[in-house]
Amino acid sequence: MPVRHLDFYTNQKNLISVQPLSALKDIRLGIDGNVWLKKIISQSASEQYLAGIGGTPSCMRKAIEKELEGFKAASIHPLFVFSGLTLIRKDKSYVNDDVKMVKRNAAWDAVNAGKMDLALSSWSSSYVVHQPDLVHLVIRILKENNIDYMRAPYGAGAQLVYLERNPKQIIHATYAGSELLMFDIDRVITSIDFTKQTFSFIPKKAVLQDLLLSDDQFLDLCILAGFEYCITFPPLATEGSFAFKSIHDLLQQHRTGFNAVKAYAESPQVIKSNYVDQFCRTRCAMRHQPILTDEGHVEPMNVAHAPNDIHEFIGYRLPDEVYYYLSRGVITEPTLNTLLSGSVAEFSPLCNGETKEYRNFLTSDVMKMRAQTITLLKAHLHTVYDRKISINYWFENSSAPEHILKPDPSFKPENISQWKTGKKSILKDLKQTGMARPDYAFCLDTISNAGEALETILTKGAEKPAPLGTLIEVQGRHLTKLLQLRGFIDFTHQPSAYGKCIIDTFKIHTTAPYESQDALFLALELVKAELLTSRPYSHNYTKKAVLENQTATKAIRLVTRTASLLSARFKGVKSWAGPLSRDLLAFNSITKVLTRGLRHLSEAVLLEMLLGNECQKDTLDFTELAASMPFAYEPSTVLGILVKEYLEILTLNANANNNKLDKDQAIQQVEEHIGATSLSSLANTVKEELQRGFAFWEVVCDAVKSLAASNAISKELAQEFQEANNWTKTRKV
């Protein structure tokens, strides 16, 4: 978040210089990854329908790769630095999504009325892509393109300043937001135009001379104006009439920011916001924000002058090893922020989270998963982190009783620590399959035999086995532990009914793509929670069923929910602008919160392994490990929408033509209905996407059959899948 009105001021005063891009040739450019990504999303990868379909921006990859090509063509060597952990806050987090929810409802009302322009307008003012949800994907893209990156321990700005001012000249210049001028830096590049072959930068000296302020006074000015870490000084924060000059005048009058704040200490606005404390904490945080040194240590900036109580405004220190894993992308900041802040804020999902199913899942299954995650994170950390964690939900007001994340008494980290390598060679077995890395089915198959499973149990009192020495072994053990945590492997290290169904299913579907692994895992979790069913949810957004036949309606509901667990494939040039389904979006919201929960749990499992010295760390490629983490992608509803459109059109046509099923005609009508823009956004034809959706439906059906044979699911749920499959058989593409 930029300093309020600073960009306007520098533009107005013509303090921005423009130079030819050739001036940056052959330099190593440090880039604030968050600022850069925000520009990418707002300019090149802006997708108007994203709030209606969920998932991640489909054009993001192409936009990023185009930028990387621009850097390469200009002979600029980028180093992307992404922000890490959040500075602690003293105020209690309170979630109020009322305004957003009203706008989302207005958007869907407009969709139902056929007024898409109005719907898009409502969405644009109620939805912003949450960048932390995308950084792990961006890191994968950078890794694939051999581009250097890192996550800072805390703010990216402080880390970039350290890298530029380092005597080793780790970077030669910095591309970031104008807020970087708050630090001790000479200039900041604020934009690069590859089309015009120019770049713009702001010299700090010119800004200070224009304002007639010292470096310290400029820092105070920016804090008082307001930015990411601190609100605007309340007495001057009037909406619509705020002026940068008013803050400047105040500072000139009182000489320092602290004097200015103290002069208004008795103001009700200042007292209510506890602004004096907030200002002081922010100022200290900006002067002494922790950075990762080139020697691998984390220390405050200006360490010689750092106060002893730095934890009061930064938070308790983590081991350097944890910061290193964060820097390589092995673990992401949401996982650690919960532990550090002691609170979780649950915001409303895109569908508004009005169904009982979503809220129950969030407050039960997801909460248990989160408790497991926190327990694993704390396993090798100081007892100072053994603290209560409160959860605040958007559907409760500020006076609601506090929800505390309670540890699962049945789970201890030791439950998944009794593993050792069996006699079978995972490297040899994997090579025979032709796979590049282990997947769930492979890991489960290696312990499907009772004798082989027994060999992997580390008995109590036995000597600790040697650390895992290869990336493949670490990946395999990591997935195995995750499977055990989620009930796919029992305490005897043998696959449970859910584990066996994965083995059985992929023995049938040997050519199923790798993406089916995570998707089936999600499907089975939702089957276990009885959320992947043909039953409507408590809040049904469809006013009138398209089909009168209940058997058809229920079958389509289950098949489309299942298909939407897979991501549609996009070219990445144009974005979806076709039909929408709020009912599918409600299901997608459940999928999304489950995917994130599993991703964070997966990170915690890996961190527990690393801190527990279960791996030979000096031989591991941590960037490769980060790039192979499961549950990286959050699917949209698009594939489910395509399947829904096809099945409904096919059935309606058959009803009008003596039950004659004309699949080609139905596909053609789907293409016409979704429109030319949506059609051209897809990487495959509609028919090929439908085939992908139905192929995955068959995968899930076979998994459910296996569960039913083991009596692991209710007969009612098994029958729902059977009936839906019987109805779908003749209609599949």
N, C-alpha and C positions, 0 to 999 in steps of 0.2 A: 504494500500500500504506500503510494508516494506521499511526500509531505504536502499537506493541503495548500493548494494555490502556488506552490513553488514553481511548477512547470509553467503556469500562466505568467508568473512574474518574470522568469528568465526569457520567455518568448516576447513579452511586452517590452522588456528592456534590451532586446537584441543581444543577449549574452551568449547565444548559441553560435558556435563557429562551425563552418562546413568546409571539409577538405576532401580532395580526391581519395578514393579508396586505395589507390596505389601507395599512399603514404603508410599503409599498414602492411605492406607486402613483407612476407617472411618473419612477421612477429608472432609471438605466442600471446594470444588474446584470452584473457580471463573473462568469462561471461556469467552473469547472474542468471542461472538457469530458470528461475521462477519468473523473472521479468521478461526474459526471452520467450518462454513458453506462453506467457500471457499474451504477448504480441502475436505469436503464431496462431493461437486459438481465436483471438479477436479479429485477425485480419484474414489469414489464409484458411483456417479450419473452422470458421464459424458455421454452425449448423442450426438452422432455425427450428427444425423439428426434433432436436435432441431431447428436449423436455417432454416430448410426447411419446418417444420410443425407448428412452433409457439407453444404457450402454455408454460407450466412449466415442468421441468424435471420429467418424470413419475417414475423414480427410487428414487427420493429424499426421499420420506416418508420411504421406506424400509431401505434406507441407514442410515437415522437418527435414526430409531427405533433400528437398529442393534448397533449403537453407544451407545444408551441409555442402551441397554442390557449389553454392555461391562462395562459401569460405574456401573451398578447395581451389576454385577457379581464380580467386584473388590471392592465393598462396598465403592464406591466414591460417594459423594453427590454433584452433580453439581448445580451451579447457573449460568445460561447463561445471559450475559450482552451484549446487542446489541447497536450499535452506534445510536445516536439520530440525533439532528440537525447538519447542516453543518455550519462551521465557515464562516462568511461573507468574501467576496472577493471584492477588490476594482476594479479589472480589469473587463471590460465588457465581458460578456460571448459571445463567437462567435462559432457557430456550423459549423464545416467543416467535413462532412462525405464522401467526394469525394473518398478517398482511399477505405473505406469500401464498398461503393456502386459499385465501379469497381470490387472488389473481389466478391461481391455477384452476379453481372451479369456474371462474369466468372464462378462462381459455377453453375448457372442455365444453362449456355451454355454447361457446362460439363455434367449436368444431361440430357439435351436433346440429347447429343451425346452418352449417355450411359457410360460415364467415371466417375463413382461414386467416385473412389479414388481421382481423381482430384477435383471433386466438394467438397468432404469432407475436402480436404486440404485447399481449398479457404475459406470455411466456418470457419474452425478452426482459421484462421488468421484474420477473419473479424467479429467474433461474440463472445462475452463473456456474460454469463448470468448476468443480472443486479441484484445484490443481494438485493437492497432495495425492489424490486418487489416480493421477496420471503419471507421476514422476517415475514410478517403477517401470512403466511401459516405455517412457522416453529413454530411460537408462538402457533398456533392452535394444532400442533402435540405435543408440549411440554405440553400444557394444558391437552390434552387427556391422557398423560402419567404421570400426576401429578409431573412435573418437574418445579422447580422454574426458573423464568426468570424476566428480567426487561430491559427496554430501558434506556440508560443513557441520560441525558439532551443533551450532545454533544458527545464527543468521549468516546468509551467504555473503552479505556485504563485508562484514568483519574479516571473513576468511579471504576474500578477494584483496582487500587492502593489505593484509599480511603477505599474501603471495606476491603482490606487486612491489612492496617495499622490502622484500627479502633480499639480502645481499647477493643471493644466488640468481636473482632475476628469474624466478620461476615463471612469471608472466611479465610482459612488457607494457601492457595497457589493459584497461578494464572497460567492459561494456555492461552497463547496468542502468538502473533508474537514477534520476537526479538526487534521490535521497542518499545516495552514496557520498555526496558532498558533506554529509554530517561527520564523516570520518576524516582522518588525516590523509588526504589524497590531493594531488595537484589538479587532476581533471578526470572527467568521466565521459566516456562515449555513450550517448543516449540513443542513437539509432544508426542503422546501416542500411543503405539503399543499394541493393545489388543491380537494380535496373539502371539507376542513374550513375552507379559507380561512385557514390559519395558516402561519407559518414559525418555525423554531427557530434560535437562534443561541447561540454561546458567547462571552461577553466575556472577553478574555484577562486583564484586570485581576483578575477574580474568581478565575480559575484560579491566578494568581500569588499572590494573597492567601491562598488556601486552602492552597497548598503552601509558603508562606513562602519563595519563591524569587525571585531576580532574573530578568530577561529572559535573561541569559547562562546562568544556571544551568538555566533551563527548557529551553533549547536542548540543553544537555548531557544533561539528564534524558531527553529524547526520543531523542537519538542512542543513549544507553546502552540504552534500552528496546528499540530496534530499529525500523527502518522500511525504506522502499524502498532507500535508499542504504547502509544499514549493518546488520549483523546485531546481534542482542541481545548485550550484554556476556556473553561465554561463561561466566564463573564463576556467573552468575545466570540462565542460559538454560535451566535444567532444565525439560524438557517436562512439562506437567501441574501444576507447582508454582510457575510464574513468577508473581510479584506485582509490580505497579507500585510498591507501597510499599517493596519491597526495594531497588529502584533509588533511590527517594527517600531512604531511610535512608543508603544508601551515599554519595549526593551530599552530604547534610547532614554526614556524618562527615568527608569529604575536601574539602568546599567547592567544588571544581571537578571537572568530568568528567575533565580531564587528570590531575589528582592521583589520582583514583580509579583510572584506568587504569594509571598508573605504579606504583601500590601493588601491582598484580597483574601487573606486567610479567614476572615469572619464572614465572607460572602456565603449565603446559604447554598449556592451552586457549588462553590469550592468545597464546603464542608460535606455536602451530600455525596460528591464524587471522590472524596478523600484525595483531592488533587495535589495537595502539598506533598504527601507521601508518594503519590504516583509520579510526580515530576522528579523527585529526588531519586527514586528507584530507576526510572528510565534513564536519567542522566548517567548514573553509575553503570547501568547496563551497556550504554553506548560507548563508554570509555573503557570498559573492562570485559567486553564480551569474549567468551572463550573461543579460541581458534586451535586448529590442529596444526602443529608445527611440522616442518620437513623431517624431523627426527621421530615423528610418531607420537609425540606427547600432546596433551591438551592443556592449555594454560590460558589465563586471561590476557587480553591485550594490555599493554602497559603494565606488565606483571609486577614491576618494581614498586608501583604506586597503588596496586590493587588492595582494597580493604580486606580485613580478615573475615568479614561477614558476607562475602560475595554470594553465598548460597541464599541469602535473603532476597536477592533480586534476580538471580539466575536460576536457582534450584540446586538441589543436592548433586554433587559430582558423581558421575558414573566412572567405572574403571576405563582406562585408556583403551583397553581391548574392545570394549563395547562401542566406543566412539569410532574406532577403526572399522568395525563391521558396518556401522552406520554409514561411514564414508564410502564404502565399497558397494552399498546398496543391498547387502545381505539382509539387513533388517531396516524397516521403514519407521519414520517418526511417529505415526499414529500409535503403533504398538508400545513405544516407550513413553510417549507423552501421557498416556493414561496412568502409568505407574508414577511418573514424576509429578503430575499435577494433582493426582488424587481425585480426579473427577472425569466423568464422561458426559458429553452433551449429545443427546440423540435428537437430531432434527427430523422433520417430517420428510418422507420420501416423495418422489415425483408424483405418485398417485394420491398423495396426502395422507396415506396410512389410515384410512377410515375403516378398514376391515378388522374384525375381531381376530381373524387368523394372523394378520401381520403383527398386531400388538401382542398377542399371546406368544407368538414365536419369538418376538423381540425380548419379551420379559421373562421367558423361560429358557428355551433352547439356546438362544444367542447369549443370554446372560451366563449360562453354565459354561459355554465355550469360552467366553471372555474370562471367567474365573479360572479356567484351566490355563489360559494364556498368561494371566498375571502370576499364577503359581509357578509356572515354568520360568518366567522372567526373573522372579525373586530367588530362584533356587540357589544361585551362586553369587547373589549380591548381598550387600551389608543389610543388617537388620533394620536400618533406618527406613528402608523401603517397605517394611512390613507394616503398612498403614491402611486405614480404611479408604475405600474408593466409593464415591457417591455417583449416582447416575441420575441425570435430569432428562425427563422426557418432554417432548413438545406438547403432548396432549394433557399435561398437568400444569396447573398454575404455580406461581412461586411459593404459595403457602402450603402446597401439598407436602405430605410427610417425605422425608429424605429416604431414597432407596440406596441401600448399601450393597455393594457387590460382595456376596458371601462366598468364601472358598467352598469348593466341593469336598466334603469330608471324606468321600470315597476315593478321592484322587490325590496321589502324592507323586512327585517326580520320579521316585524310585520305581513306581509301577512300570515305567517304560525304560528303565535303565539296566534291566537284567538281560542285556543282549551281548552276544559274542558271535564271532564269525564261525559258521559251520564248516564242515569239511568241503562242501561244494564250493567251487570257485565262481564267484559272481562275474568276474571278468571273462572267464572262459564261456560260461553259460550265455552271457550277454552277446558275446562275439558270435556264437552259434546262431542266435536269433537274427543277427544283422541289425540290431537296434543300436542307436547312438548312446542312449542312456536308459536307465531302468524306468519302468512305469509301474502303476499299481498292480496290474495283472502279473507282471514278471516277478515283483517282490512277493506277492502272495503265492505264486506257483513254486517259489523256491522253498517254501515251508509247508507245502500242501501234504507232504508225507510226514506222518507222526514222528518217525525216527529222525528225519532231517530237522524238524521243528525242535525236537528235544536237544539236538546238538547246539542250538543257538541260545539256550537258556544258561545264563551265568548264575551258577548256584551261590548261595550265601556263603561268604567266607572264602570264596575262590579268588585266586590271584586276578587282578584286573588285566584284561587283555591288552595287547599292544594297540596303539591308536590306529585308526583306519588311515591307510596311506595314499589312497587314490581318490580322485574326484568321484568316480563311479561308485566306489564303496560308500562314500559319504552320502551321495545322492540316494543310493539304495537303502541305507540305514535310516536316513531321514524320512523317506516315504513310508518305510515299514513302521516307524514309531508313530507317524501321523495316522496310519491305518489302525494301529493298536488303540490310540487315543480315541478314535471315532467308532470303535466297536467292530471293526472289520477283522481284527485279530484278537483272540481271547488270551487268557493268562497262561495258557499252555503253549503259546506262540504258534497256534494253529489257526487257520482262517475260520472265522465264524460263518454263520449262514450267509451273512452279507458279503464276507470275503470270498466264500466259495462261489457265490453268484457272479462275482466279477471274473473269477477264473473261468467258470463255465461259459459265460457270455462271450468272452473274447477268444475262447477256443472255437466257438461257432462263427464269430465275426472276426476272422483272422486278418481281414483287410481293412478293418475299421480304422479311420484316421486317428492320429495321436490326440487330436482335440476331443475325441469321444471319451477319453479317459477322465478328464476333469468333469466333463458334462455328465457322464454316468455317475461319478462320485456325487455330484450335486443332486442328480435325480434320486439316488438311493437315500441320501440324507432327507430329501423331501418326502419320499415314500415312507421313511421311518417316522417322520413327523405327521404323516397323513395330510400333507399339503399338496402333493401331486396326485390329485384325484379328479374325477369327472363332476364332482359336486360344485355348485356355485358357492362363492364366498359370501359372507354375511352381508356385504355391501355389493350388490350387483349393479353395475353401471349401464347395462344394456336394457333400455326401456322396453323394447319389444324384440322377442327372438326372431331371427331371420327365418328359421325353419320351425314349422309347427311340430314336427316329429321329435319327441323327447329323446329317443334313442340316438338319433342323428346329432341333436344338439349336445348331448352329454359326450358322445364320442369325439366330436369336433373340439369340444372344450379340453378334453384330456390330451388329444393328439397335439393340439396347438400349444398347449402349455409345455408339453414335452419338447416339441420342436424348438421352442423359444429358448431352450437351455443351450442351444448352439448359436454361435454368431453367424449372421449372414455375411457373405463375402462381398466386399466392396472394392471398386477400383481405387477409391481414394481421391477422385478428382471432383465428383459431384456427390451431394448428399441426398439422403432419402427425403422425398416430399410427397409421399403417397398416403394411403389409408392409415388410420390409427386405431388402436383399441385400448381403452382405459382398463378394461377387465384384464387384458394381458399385461398391462403396465402394473396393475396391482400384484399380479403373480411375479412380474419382473422385480418388483421392489423386495419381495421375499427372497428371490434368487440373489439379488444384489447384496443384501445384508448377510446372507449365508456365505456368499463368495468372499466377502471382506473378512468375515469372522474366521473362515478357514485359512485365508491367506495370513492373517495375523497369528493364528495358532501355529501355522506352519513355520513362520519366522521364529516364534518362541521356541519351538522344538529344536530348530537348527541352532539357535543361540545357546540353548541349554547343552547341546552336544559340544559346541565349541568351547564354552566356558568350563565344561566338565572334562576337557582334554580328551575327548573321545576321538579326535581327529588329529592327524599329523599336519598341523597348521602351516608349517613352513613350506609344504609342497602343494598347497591348494591354490587354485586360481579362483579368488573370491568373486571376481567379476563374472566368471563363467557360472559359479555357484548361484549368484544372484539372478542371472539370466535364466536359470533352469527352475526357479521356484514355481510351484504350482499355483493355480487360481489367480493368474495374472490378469486375465481378461474377463470383463463383465459383459455378457451378451445383451443385445437390445431385443426388442420384441419383433424385429422385422421378419425373421424367418418364420416365426409363429403367425404373423399377419399374412404372409404369403400362403402358408398352408391353410389358414382359415378362409381366406378369399377363395382359394381353389376349391376346397371341399364344399363350401356353401354354394358357389356358382354351379359346380358340377351337380350337386343335389337338386338345386332349383331347376336346372335345365332338364334333369331326368324326370322330375315331377311333371314337367310340362310336355315331355316327349315319351310317355309310356315307359318310364324307367330305363330309357336308353342312356348309357353313360358315354358321352363324347368327351374324352379327356383333352384332346387337342383343342377342341372348341373352348373348353373351360380355361385352358392355359392362355389361349389367345385373349379371352375376355379379361383375365387377370392382368395381362400385359396392358390392355387398354385402360383398365380401371386404375392401375397404379400410376399411369402417366409416363410420358417420355423421359422426364427428369429422373424419376425413381428407377425406371428401366435401365437408363444409361449409367446410373450410379452403381449397379450391381456388376460384380466381376464375372459372374456366370449368367447364363440364361435363366429365366424363371423356372423352366423345366428342370434344369440342373440343380437349382436351389431346392426345389420341391423334392427332388430325388435325395438330396442330402438330408432333408428333414425327415422323410419317411424311412430312410436307412437308419437314422438314429432312433426313430420310434421303434423299429424292429429290435435294435440293441436293447432298449429299455424293456420292451415286452418280454424278451428272453430272460432278462435279469429278474423280472417280476415272477416269471414262471418258476425260476429256480428258488426264489424266496417262498413262493406258495408251496412248492414241493417240500420245503423244510419247515412249513408251518410258521415261518418267521413274520408273516403279515396276516392281517385279517382276511377271512374268506370274502368279505364284502369288497375290500379293495382289490383283491385278486380278480374277482368277478367283473369289477368295473373295467379293468384292463382287458380282460378276455372279451367282454362285450364290445368295447371300443375297437379292439383289433379285428374282431369278426366283421364289424360294420365297415372298417377301413380297407380290408383285404382287397376287395375288387375295385377300390377307388384310388389306390396308390398309383403313382406315376412309375 
